[in-house]
Amino acid sequence: MPGPGVGTEAGNVGTAIDYRLRLAFTAAEPVDHVARLGILLTGSYESDARQRMRDVGEELIERLPETVMRLQLDNRELPMDRAHDEEEDLARLLIAAAWYQVNYRTSIGFAFTPLAIAAREDPGAFTLDRLLQLPHRDMVADVVAQLYKAADGPLDALRARTRPRDCTPAPTFPTDQISVDADLAVDGLLLDFKSTRYARTLRQAEAWQLAGYLLLDTADQYRIDRVGLYLSRSGTLAIWWRSTWTCSEPAAARSPPSAPRSPSCSRTARLTSNRTSKRRKTGCVTC
């Protein structure tokens, strides 16, 4: 569980680990498109603080891709994780990007982020270095810990079996009425990351979210034949065939299996914490 310094920032920590896990599969989008939009929106009002937020955001857009490329995060010949100090520096960059994406989703919420508060208090002193000092050490440690758990579990095995060009970060499902984005499409697998404290179960809201993605992909743009959920706090990966979610029986949609079993894995597993590294390596559950 996260340290006390995470507090109300748990959601942004979750966004940051989402970013980090995507980058382990593909570096095609080093800066999330929603974070970019949030940076653009900071300059929509005339004020010194807003202009500084925009300028610093533009610097972040330059720094983050440079860091991602230097660390070769999606290189399958390298492990998923990097040195601890490199992961901490990267976590700070990703948390900053997470704060900017809040501005796109809710300007009211953005006003209460450490980023916006620091910029308003002293616009002249608000720099990229200042921004990267703002994340509490517990936030940084939480992101790094979840990454290390992923590097020693079934998600790492999935990464090893794929290629960057087969991965799409933040796949979008635009329609005439709404536009939503998932976390990752991996060679026919639509994968969503969750850092929720509910690390042992599949909640109904998460089930409906996965089903919604399938219903919105009317153009079959990503050729999805499986959907998956990765619980980053327990290191558990669950995968279901598409037919499990789109079958005609309503009960299957209302009550998706909370403990799917795999006919192809050497072990079956429930959505629980894995106790040893060996079990984590076989923690992929397929239905």
Secondary structure, 3 states (H helix, E strand, C coil): CCCCCCHHHHHHHHHHHHHHHHHHHCCCCCCCHHHHHHHHHHCCCCCHHHHHHHHHHHHHHHHHHHHHHHHCCCCCCCCCCCCHHHHHHHHHHHHHHHHHHHHHHCHHHHCCCHHHHHHHHCHHHCCHHHHHHCCCHHHHHHHHHHHHHHCCCHHHHHHHCCCHHHEEECCEEECCCCEEECCEEECCEEEEEECCCCCCCCCHHHHHHHHHHHHHCCCCCCCCCEEEEEECCCCEEEEEEHHHHHCCCHHHHHCCCCCCCCCCCCCCCCCCCCCCHHHHHCCEEEC
